[in-house]
Amino acid sequence: MLTASEVNKMKYAQPSADGVLPVFLERWSPRAFADRDVPAAVLKTIFEAGRWAPSSYNEQPWRFFVGHRGSETYKKILDSLVPFNQEWAKSAPVLIMGVAKTRFSHNDSPNHYALHDLGAAMALIAVQATASGLAAHQMGGFDQTKAREAFAIPEVYAIGSVMALGYHGELSDMPESFQAQEQAPRSRKALSEIVLAEMDRPADLG
């Protein structure tokens, strides 16, 4: 069985273009977390990175519920997850639920970009976590109704995703059913599939 260090080395992405910053190539979404708390200063730095994400009209519609293992917030977030995600996410020392206000503060009109902007903030949080030596795994597998009721989230806020955050753990500490997934190779669509001039026609990147 591979060690955590060996898994991280194996998961290091192989880019199809030069000059990509190493932190993007190092980032992946593990399910194995070490039994180690995230220092408050490190967590603050991670959220500071997310605070500087771009947003429409600089609305910054994101809000984050942050639960530390053992806290009531953590329990509420964990309870909202589907059983499959609960099984591995319960080992993460921090659980984060991101929500986004869907109306603009300056005129109360609909903000159709709120979830997009929340996603941008979550991406920066994940990248900063990687740069800080941590791992982040975002999930869509949770009960939105249960989460909304648990935190009394107003209807004006859309719920985006849940993120498990912590230090990389060893595969040997995971349930056996998850170990094969952790060691599976990474893959991505080719640039020609996602960078387009028109629908189904790749853009010319030279």
C-alpha positions in Angstrom: 0.0 0.0 0.0 1.3 3.5 -0.9 2.1 6.0 1.8 0.6 9.4 1.9 3.8 10.9 0.5 3.8 8.3 -2.3 0.2 9.0 -3.2 0.8 12.7 -3.4 3.7 12.1 -5.7 1.6 9.8 -7.9 -1.2 12.4 -8.0 1.0 15.2 -9.1 -0.6 16.4 -12.4 1.2 16.2 -15.8 0.2 19.4 -17.6 -0.2 19.7 -21.3 1.2 23.3 -21.3 4.3 24.8 -19.8 4.4 27.4 -17.0 1.6 26.1 -14.8 2.3 27.0 -11.1 3.2 23.9 -9.1 0.5 24.5 -6.5 -2.2 23.8 -9.2 -0.5 20.6 -10.1 -0.2 19.5 -6.5 -3.9 20.1 -5.7 -6.1 17.1 -5.6 -9.1 15.9 -3.5 -8.1 13.2 -1.1 -10.4 11.4 1.3 -7.7 10.4 3.8 -7.0 12.9 6.5 -4.5 12.8 9.4 -5.6 13.0 13.0 -4.1 16.5 13.3 -5.8 19.8 14.0 -5.4 22.8 11.6 -3.8 25.7 13.5 -6.0 28.8 13.8 -3.3 31.0 12.0 -3.2 28.6 9.0 -7.0 28.5 8.8 -7.2 32.2 8.9 -4.6 32.5 6.0 -6.7 30.0 3.9 -9.9 32.1 4.4 -7.9 35.3 3.7 -7.1 33.9 0.3 -10.8 33.2 -0.4 -11.7 36.7 0.7 -9.8 38.1 -2.3 -11.7 36.1 -4.9 -13.3 38.2 -7.7 -17.1 38.8 -7.6 -19.7 40.6 -9.5 -20.1 44.2 -8.3 -17.6 43.2 -5.6 -20.6 41.8 -3.8 -18.6 39.1 -2.1 -21.8 37.0 -1.7 -20.0 34.1 0.0 -20.5 33.1 3.6 -18.7 30.1 5.2 -19.9 27.9 8.1 -16.8 26.5 9.7 -16.9 23.5 12.0 -13.9 22.2 14.0 -14.1 18.5 14.9 -16.1 18.1 18.1 -18.1 21.4 17.7 -21.8 21.7 17.1 -21.2 23.3 13.7 -19.1 20.4 12.6 -21.8 17.9 13.7 -24.5 19.8 11.8 -22.4 19.8 8.6 -21.4 16.2 9.0 -25.1 15.2 9.6 -26.1 16.8 6.4 -23.8 14.7 4.3 -24.9 11.6 2.5 -23.7 8.4 4.2 -21.0 7.7 1.7 -19.4 11.1 2.4 -19.9 10.9 6.1 -17.9 7.7 6.2 -14.7 9.4 5.1 -15.3 13.1 5.9 -15.6 12.4 9.6 -11.8 12.0 9.7 -11.3 15.6 8.5 -10.5 18.1 11.3 -12.4 20.9 9.6 -15.7 20.9 7.6 -16.8 24.0 5.7 -20.1 24.8 4.1 -20.2 27.6 1.6 -23.4 29.6 0.9 -24.0 32.6 -1.4 -26.4 35.5 -1.1 -28.4 35.5 -4.3 -29.5 39.2 -4.3 -27.3 42.2 -4.6 -27.0 44.4 -1.5 -27.0 47.7 -3.4 -30.3 47.3 -5.1 -31.8 43.9 -4.1 -31.9 42.7 -7.6 -31.1 39.0 -8.4 -27.4 38.1 -8.4 -27.3 35.4 -11.0 -23.5 35.0 -10.5 -23.6 34.4 -6.7 -22.8 30.6 -6.9 -20.2 31.3 -9.6 -18.5 33.8 -7.2 -18.8 31.4 -4.3 -17.1 28.8 -6.5 -14.2 31.2 -7.2 -13.7 31.8 -3.5 -13.8 28.1 -2.7 -11.2 27.4 -5.5 -8.9 30.0 -4.0 -9.4 28.4 -0.5 -8.5 25.0 -1.9 -5.4 26.3 -3.7 -4.2 28.2 -0.6 -4.8 25.0 1.5 -2.5 23.1 -0.9 0.1 25.8 -0.7 -0.1 25.6 3.1 0.5 21.8 3.1 -3.1 20.8 3.6 -5.7 19.0 1.5 -9.3 20.0 0.6 -12.1 17.9 -0.8 -15.3 19.6 -2.0 -18.6 17.6 -2.0 -22.0 18.0 -3.5 -23.3 14.9 -1.8 -25.3 16.4 1.1 -28.9 17.1 2.0 -29.6 20.7 1.2 -32.9 20.8 3.1 -31.3 19.3 6.2 -28.4 21.8 6.0 -30.7 24.8 5.6 -32.8 23.8 8.5 -29.8 23.0 10.8 -28.3 26.5 10.3 -31.6 28.4 9.7 -30.2 29.6 6.4 -32.5 32.2 4.8 -34.0 31.5 1.3 -32.0 34.4 -0.1 -28.8 32.3 0.3 -28.0 29.4 -2.0 -26.0 26.5 -0.6 -22.9 25.7 -2.8 -20.8 22.8 -1.4 -19.2 21.3 1.6 -15.4 21.1 1.9 -13.4 18.7 4.1 -10.1 20.3 5.1 -7.0 18.9 6.9 -3.6 17.3 6.5 -3.1 14.4 4.3 -3.6 11.0 6.0 -2.4 7.5 5.4 -4.5 5.1 3.3 -4.0 2.4 5.9 -6.2 4.5 8.3 -9.1 4.5 5.8 -11.9 2.0 5.3 -10.7 -0.5 2.7 -13.5 0.4 0.3 -12.0 3.8 -0.2 -8.3 2.9 -0.7 -8.6 2.0 -4.4 -10.1 5.3 -5.3 -7.3 7.2 -3.5 -4.7 5.4 -5.6 -6.5 5.9 -8.9 -4.7 7.9 -11.6 -5.8 11.5 -12.2 -7.3 12.5 -15.5 -8.6 15.6 -17.3 -10.3 16.4 -20.6 -7.9 17.7 -23.3 -7.8 21.5 -23.9 -9.3 20.9 -27.3 -12.5 19.7 -25.6 -13.0 22.6 -23.3 -11.4 25.6 -25.0 -13.6 26.5 -28.0 -14.0 28.9 -30.9 -17.6 27.6 -31.4 -19.6 24.7 -30.0 -17.7 21.5 -30.8 -14.9 23.4 -32.5 -11.6 23.9 -30.6 -10.1 27.3 -30.3 -6.7 27.7 -32.0 -4.2 28.0 -29.1 -1.2 27.8 -31.5 
